[in-house]
Amino acid sequence: MTPFGERLRALRRARGMRQKDLAEALQISAAYLSALEHGRRGTPTPGLVHQVNEVFGLIWDDAEEIALLARESRPKVRLDTGGLDPAKTALANRLARVLGGLPAEAVAEITAVLDRHAAAPRAASPAFGDARRRARPR
């Protein structure tokens, strides 16, 4: 499941809607909605995100949160570590191998470390900026 799919499902359930009803309101198929909720489909289009906000009456921070979750909901991510030092390539490969088995606490710890270091000035880590530009969905 993706962050967007999880939030979409929570919104739908909180309003007592069936997938079929939400799919109809969004003018998409129930199968596509199910795939979005379960993370089997990639990032939704900005138009669909706008429709979700309209259907649920989301504005300001809530609407912005949905858009952010949509951007961070690529279930298939590719990271090119070419040109980075070997330790960074090893980390990327190890994370790819073990990510599915990590407990929620470990994911939160890793996320916190990344957040701390991503907030640091980029001049301190020029390779970081290069890796971010090369990271793209499949």
Backbone bond lengths (Angstrom), bond angles and torsions (degrees), N, CA, C in turn:
res aa  C-N    CA-C-N  psi(-1)  N-CA   C-N-CA  omega(-1)  CA-C   N-CA-C  phi
1 M - - - 1.459 - - 1.523 108.76 -
2 T 1.309 116.39 142.91 1.459 121.40 178.13 1.535 109.50 -96.28
3 P 1.332 117.17 163.38 1.474 119.08 176.63 1.536 112.11 -57.76
4 F 1.331 117.22 -40.41 1.460 120.54 178.15 1.522 110.49 -64.59
5 G 1.319 116.78 -46.48 1.463 120.84 -179.76 1.519 112.29 -60.60
6 E 1.322 115.92 -41.31 1.463 120.51 178.80 1.528 111.07 -62.49
7 R 1.326 116.90 -45.23 1.468 121.28 -179.07 1.524 110.98 -68.37
8 L 1.323 116.82 -40.38 1.461 121.14 178.84 1.525 110.31 -61.00
9 R 1.315 116.53 -45.24 1.461 120.92 178.52 1.530 110.90 -62.22
10 A 1.328 116.43 -42.68 1.466 120.01 179.77 1.532 111.09 -62.83
11 L 1.329 116.82 -42.52 1.470 120.39 177.96 1.526 110.53 -62.37
12 R 1.310 115.89 -45.30 1.470 120.79 -178.14 1.533 110.30 -62.38
13 R 1.315 116.21 -47.11 1.467 120.20 -178.38 1.532 111.66 -67.42
14 A 1.330 116.93 -37.84 1.463 120.02 179.95 1.529 111.15 -62.32
15 R 1.320 116.72 -26.75 1.461 120.49 179.63 1.524 111.86 -98.85
16 G 1.326 115.67 6.35 1.466 119.97 176.99 1.516 114.09 66.90
17 M 1.330 117.02 29.26 1.464 120.78 -178.94 1.511 111.19 -93.54
18 R 1.315 115.88 144.34 1.470 120.63 171.30 1.527 107.80 -84.76
19 Q 1.330 115.86 158.23 1.465 119.29 177.75 1.525 110.29 -56.77
20 K 1.305 115.88 -42.08 1.464 120.57 -178.57 1.521 111.07 -57.93
21 D 1.339 117.17 -42.44 1.458 121.26 -178.72 1.528 111.85 -67.92
22 L 1.344 116.56 -43.04 1.464 119.47 178.90 1.523 110.54 -67.08
23 A 1.321 116.56 -40.99 1.466 120.05 178.79 1.530 110.28 -58.93
24 E 1.317 115.88 -42.53 1.462 120.06 178.84 1.528 110.75 -63.47
25 A 1.325 116.82 -43.17 1.474 120.79 179.66 1.525 111.46 -64.37
26 L 1.329 116.74 -33.05 1.467 121.36 -179.46 1.525 112.38 -88.63
27 Q 1.318 116.79 -6.11 1.465 123.55 -177.87 1.526 112.07 60.17
28 I 1.336 114.43 43.99 1.466 121.70 174.55 1.523 107.07 -130.50
29 S 1.318 116.76 167.81 1.462 119.14 179.19 1.528 110.46 -77.78
30 A 1.312 115.54 153.13 1.464 120.55 176.89 1.529 109.89 -62.64
31 A 1.322 117.00 -33.07 1.465 120.69 178.83 1.531 110.95 -64.93
32 Y 1.331 116.59 -41.56 1.462 120.63 178.43 1.519 110.52 -66.23
33 L 1.333 117.22 -42.19 1.462 121.19 177.65 1.525 110.39 -60.90
34 S 1.314 117.05 -43.93 1.463 120.86 178.24 1.527 110.63 -60.89
35 A 1.334 116.46 -42.88 1.468 120.49 179.12 1.527 110.84 -63.84
36 L 1.333 117.96 -38.30 1.466 121.18 176.75 1.526 110.42 -63.69
37 E 1.327 116.10 -46.24 1.462 120.25 -178.26 1.529 111.79 -64.21
38 H 1.326 117.32 -34.32 1.467 120.92 -177.23 1.525 113.96 -92.43
39 G 1.333 117.34 -0.32 1.459 120.06 177.59 1.510 114.71 79.28
40 R 1.319 116.84 19.65 1.464 119.95 177.94 1.527 112.01 -93.05
41 R 1.322 116.55 -3.01 1.463 121.85 175.08 1.513 108.51 -121.89
42 G 1.302 115.92 151.80 1.456 121.33 -176.56 1.511 113.72 -76.27
43 T 1.297 114.29 -160.63 1.456 122.43 -177.09 1.531 110.50 -58.60
44 P 1.338 117.17 128.06 1.468 118.53 177.11 1.528 110.36 -70.18
45 T 1.307 115.32 156.06 1.465 119.91 179.83 1.527 110.18 -70.04
46 P 1.333 117.01 156.47 1.469 119.32 175.62 1.532 111.85 -57.28
47 G 1.321 116.92 -33.92 1.464 120.26 178.56 1.518 111.96 -63.39
48 L 1.328 116.79 -41.93 1.460 120.54 178.52 1.526 110.54 -67.72
49 V 1.320 116.78 -39.44 1.472 120.46 177.42 1.531 109.26 -60.43
50 H 1.329 116.95 -42.65 1.467 121.37 177.49 1.526 110.63 -61.24
51 Q 1.332 116.74 -42.93 1.464 120.78 178.75 1.530 110.84 -62.05
52 V 1.326 117.32 -42.04 1.467 121.16 178.41 1.519 109.56 -59.09
53 N 1.333 116.18 -46.07 1.469 120.34 178.50 1.526 111.42 -59.53
54 E 1.321 116.88 -40.77 1.464 120.18 179.75 1.522 111.81 -68.41
55 V 1.325 117.00 -45.82 1.463 120.83 -178.13 1.527 111.12 -60.09
56 F 1.333 116.59 -40.58 1.462 120.08 -177.58 1.528 112.89 -94.24
57 G 1.334 117.17 -0.01 1.463 120.55 178.49 1.520 112.92 66.41
58 L 1.331 116.51 35.31 1.460 120.71 -178.29 1.523 110.30 -86.68
59 I 1.310 115.99 134.16 1.462 121.05 177.57 1.523 109.39 -135.24
60 W 1.291 115.80 169.63 1.458 125.03 176.13 1.515 113.08 48.26
61 D 1.326 116.36 -121.32 1.467 120.94 -174.11 1.522 112.56 -61.43
62 D 1.326 117.12 -38.93 1.462 119.94 -179.43 1.530 111.08 -65.69
63 A 1.320 116.73 -41.91 1.464 120.95 178.41 1.530 110.60 -66.17
64 E 1.315 115.69 -39.53 1.470 120.54 178.24 1.531 110.73 -64.99
65 E 1.336 116.09 -39.00 1.470 120.58 178.48 1.523 110.73 -61.70
66 I 1.332 117.38 -43.42 1.470 120.96 179.61 1.530 109.67 -61.65
67 A 1.323 117.56 -43.14 1.465 121.10 179.73 1.531 110.82 -63.62
68 L 1.324 117.29 -42.45 1.462 120.94 177.99 1.521 111.00 -64.11
69 L 1.317 117.30 -44.78 1.469 120.42 178.77 1.526 110.80 -61.18
70 A 1.326 116.58 -38.16 1.467 120.12 178.70 1.527 110.47 -62.58
71 R 1.339 116.24 -43.30 1.478 119.65 -179.64 1.525 111.76 -66.16
72 E 1.326 117.17 -27.93 1.465 121.11 -178.29 1.522 112.49 -98.45
73 S 1.307 117.09 21.88 1.459 121.17 -175.87 1.523 112.55 -118.31
74 R 1.301 115.75 50.90 1.463 120.13 175.41 1.522 107.43 -95.70
75 P 1.330 118.51 108.08 1.460 119.26 -176.75 1.530 113.90 -70.82
76 K 1.320 117.75 -18.38 1.468 121.01 178.65 1.519 108.36 -121.62
77 V 1.321 115.78 105.88 1.458 121.53 -176.95 1.523 109.19 -113.12
78 R 1.330 115.88 137.75 1.461 121.01 176.01 1.518 107.60 -118.26
79 L 1.321 116.28 134.15 1.452 120.93 179.94 1.517 108.81 -124.65
80 D 1.315 116.98 121.48 1.463 122.75 178.97 1.523 108.01 -91.96
81 T 1.332 117.30 111.63 1.464 120.69 179.93 1.524 111.97 -99.27
82 G 1.326 117.26 10.62 1.456 120.45 177.23 1.519 110.56 -57.01
83 G 1.328 116.62 130.75 1.451 121.09 179.24 1.515 113.86 91.17
84 L 1.335 117.01 -10.45 1.466 119.64 176.62 1.524 108.72 -89.30
85 D 1.328 115.93 165.47 1.458 117.07 -179.13 1.530 110.33 -71.54
86 P 1.340 117.32 157.73 1.467 121.86 -174.96 1.525 114.17 -56.90
87 A 1.321 117.88 -33.51 1.468 119.86 -179.73 1.528 110.84 -63.78
88 K 1.333 117.72 -36.58 1.460 120.83 179.56 1.525 110.78 -70.77
89 T 1.324 116.86 -38.81 1.462 120.26 176.33 1.523 110.25 -64.41
90 A 1.325 117.12 -42.40 1.464 121.03 178.52 1.527 110.63 -62.44
91 L 1.328 116.87 -41.49 1.464 120.68 178.21 1.520 110.95 -61.56
92 A 1.320 117.70 -45.75 1.469 121.46 -179.86 1.526 110.70 -60.23
93 N 1.333 116.41 -43.78 1.462 120.18 -179.96 1.526 111.64 -67.79
94 R 1.318 116.70 -40.33 1.463 119.78 179.50 1.532 110.39 -65.78
95 L 1.298 116.83 -43.17 1.454 120.13 178.28 1.532 110.69 -60.41
96 A 1.331 117.11 -42.20 1.461 120.90 178.45 1.531 111.06 -60.29
97 R 1.332 117.19 -37.05 1.472 121.33 -179.35 1.524 112.94 -72.40
98 V 1.327 117.95 -40.16 1.466 120.38 -169.18 1.529 114.39 -104.11
99 L 1.304 118.56 -9.03 1.460 121.31 -172.79 1.525 113.06 -52.81
100 G 1.314 117.52 -46.24 1.464 121.09 -177.27 1.516 113.75 -60.63
101 G 1.332 117.72 -27.08 1.454 120.76 -177.87 1.516 115.21 -97.27
102 L 1.320 117.44 -0.34 1.463 119.81 -178.47 1.524 111.53 -73.85
103 P 1.325 117.25 136.35 1.466 119.41 175.17 1.527 110.23 -71.85
104 A 1.311 116.16 159.96 1.461 122.13 -177.57 1.522 112.00 -55.95
105 E 1.330 117.33 -36.70 1.468 120.52 -179.09 1.525 110.84 -63.78
106 A 1.328 116.56 -40.87 1.462 120.35 179.68 1.528 110.73 -66.70
107 V 1.321 116.92 -40.53 1.470 120.95 178.10 1.524 109.55 -61.36
108 A 1.344 116.84 -42.43 1.469 120.84 178.73 1.524 110.92 -63.17
109 E 1.325 117.55 -40.51 1.470 120.89 179.24 1.523 110.94 -65.07
110 I 1.314 116.69 -45.71 1.468 121.08 -179.81 1.524 109.97 -63.44
111 T 1.321 116.34 -42.70 1.466 120.98 178.55 1.521 110.76 -60.67
112 A 1.328 116.98 -41.94 1.468 121.09 179.55 1.528 110.81 -62.91
113 V 1.329 117.00 -42.01 1.469 120.71 178.35 1.527 109.45 -62.89
114 L 1.326 117.11 -46.25 1.466 120.24 179.49 1.521 111.36 -62.33
115 D 1.319 116.85 -41.19 1.468 120.21 178.53 1.523 111.43 -61.57
116 R 1.329 116.60 -42.69 1.474 119.87 179.30 1.517 111.11 -61.93
117 H 1.317 116.89 -43.72 1.462 120.12 -176.05 1.525 112.45 -79.86
118 A 1.299 117.97 -27.92 1.463 120.61 177.36 1.523 110.10 -71.02
119 A 1.332 116.71 -25.95 1.460 120.96 179.13 1.526 111.57 -77.23
120 A 1.351 117.59 -16.04 1.465 121.78 179.49 1.526 109.16 -68.71
121 P 1.319 117.22 153.60 1.471 119.99 178.16 1.518 111.05 -57.21
122 R 1.314 116.42 137.96 1.468 121.23 -177.88 1.512 112.93 -67.22
123 A 1.316 117.94 -23.86 1.468 120.39 -179.85 1.521 110.29 -61.83
124 A 1.331 116.96 -26.88 1.463 120.88 -179.61 1.520 111.22 -72.78
125 S 1.343 117.57 -18.40 1.455 120.81 -177.29 1.530 109.99 -145.53
126 P 1.336 117.81 78.10 1.454 119.96 -175.87 1.522 113.38 -62.31
127 A 1.322 118.23 -31.01 1.466 120.00 -179.34 1.517 111.20 -66.86
128 F 1.332 117.80 -27.58 1.455 121.05 179.85 1.522 109.99 -59.54
129 G 1.318 116.58 -46.92 1.459 120.19 179.30 1.516 111.61 -61.72
130 D 1.337 117.56 -39.20 1.452 120.70 179.13 1.522 110.76 -62.96
131 A 1.338 117.20 -44.06 1.462 120.91 -178.41 1.523 110.65 -65.15
132 R 1.313 117.28 -37.39 1.467 119.82 -179.16 1.520 110.57 -65.85
133 R 1.324 117.36 -38.25 1.461 118.87 -179.75 1.513 111.04 -67.73
134 R 1.333 117.20 -32.20 1.453 119.71 -178.07 1.515 112.92 -84.30
135 A 1.325 118.99 -15.64 1.453 121.28 178.70 1.524 108.60 -70.40
136 R 1.316 116.65 126.40 1.459 119.44 179.99 1.531 108.76 -153.94
137 P 1.338 115.30 155.16 1.462 118.60 -179.73 1.512 110.58 -72.51
138 R 1.306 115.61 157.93 1.466 120.97 174.45 1.484 110.90 -83.08
